[in-house]
């Protein structure tokens, strides 16, 4: 079925469906497929792992002092009402 394979590869490349006809009658439609999205949990894990080491070039003592200063300079967030 090399012809069908060629059509399938064309649909994949162009991302446009192909209508297959015989004697002016539609007999099949070949549709492009989208890859299944990653489950949200897996996506979150991959994004988190991508952050590993992103602050490794920073001096921890200096960073800790900066974060502490920001925490004390910032106005507290009001409590949530449910």
C-alpha positions as CSV (number, residue, x, y, z in Angstrom):
1,X,0.0,0.0,0.0
2,X,2.7,2.5,-0.9
3,X,0.2,5.0,-2.3
4,X,-1.7,5.1,1.0
5,X,1.5,5.5,2.9
6,X,2.5,8.4,0.6
7,X,-0.9,10.1,1.2
8,X,-0.5,9.6,4.9
9,X,2.9,11.2,4.9
10,X,1.6,14.1,2.8
11,X,-1.2,14.7,5.3
12,X,1.3,14.5,8.2
13,X,3.6,17.0,6.5
14,X,0.9,19.5,5.4
15,X,-1.4,19.1,8.4
16,X,-4.3,19.2,5.9
17,X,-6.9,16.4,5.4
18,X,-7.1,14.5,2.1
19,X,-10.4,13.4,0.7
20,X,-10.1,10.1,-1.2
21,X,-12.7,9.7,-4.0
22,X,-13.6,7.0,-6.5
23,X,-16.1,7.7,-9.4
24,X,-16.8,11.1,-7.9
25,X,-17.8,9.6,-4.6
26,X,-16.0,10.2,-1.3
27,X,-14.8,6.9,0.1
28,X,-12.4,8.1,2.8
29,X,-10.9,11.1,4.5
30,X,-7.3,11.0,5.8
31,X,-7.0,13.4,8.7
32,X,-3.9,14.7,10.4
33,X,-3.5,13.7,14.1
34,X,-2.2,15.8,16.9
35,X,0.0,14.2,19.5
36,X,-1.8,13.5,22.7
37,X,-1.0,16.2,25.3
38,X,1.0,15.2,28.3
39,X,-1.1,14.6,31.5
40,X,-1.0,17.8,33.6
41,X,0.8,16.0,36.4
42,X,3.6,14.8,34.1
43,X,3.8,18.3,32.5
44,X,4.2,19.9,35.9
45,X,6.9,17.4,36.8
46,X,8.9,18.1,33.6
47,X,8.6,21.9,34.1
48,X,9.7,21.6,37.7
49,X,12.7,19.4,36.8
50,X,13.7,22.0,34.1
51,X,14.1,24.5,36.8
52,X,16.7,22.4,38.7
53,X,19.9,24.3,39.0
54,X,18.6,27.5,37.5
55,X,19.8,29.5,40.6
56,X,23.0,27.5,41.1
57,X,25.2,30.5,40.1
58,X,23.8,32.7,42.9
59,X,25.5,33.1,46.3
60,X,23.1,31.5,48.8
61,X,23.9,33.7,51.7
62,X,23.3,36.8,49.6
63,X,20.1,35.4,48.2
64,X,18.8,34.5,51.7
65,X,19.5,38.0,52.9
66,X,17.7,39.5,49.9
67,X,14.7,37.2,50.4
68,X,14.5,38.1,54.1
69,X,14.7,41.8,53.3
70,X,11.9,41.5,50.7
71,X,9.8,39.5,53.1
72,X,10.1,42.2,55.8
73,X,9.6,45.2,53.4
74,X,6.5,43.7,51.8
75,X,3.1,44.4,53.2
76,X,1.4,41.2,54.5
77,X,-1.2,39.6,52.3
78,X,-4.7,39.9,53.9
79,X,-6.2,36.6,55.1
80,X,-8.5,34.8,52.7
81,X,-12.2,34.7,53.4
82,X,-14.0,31.6,52.2
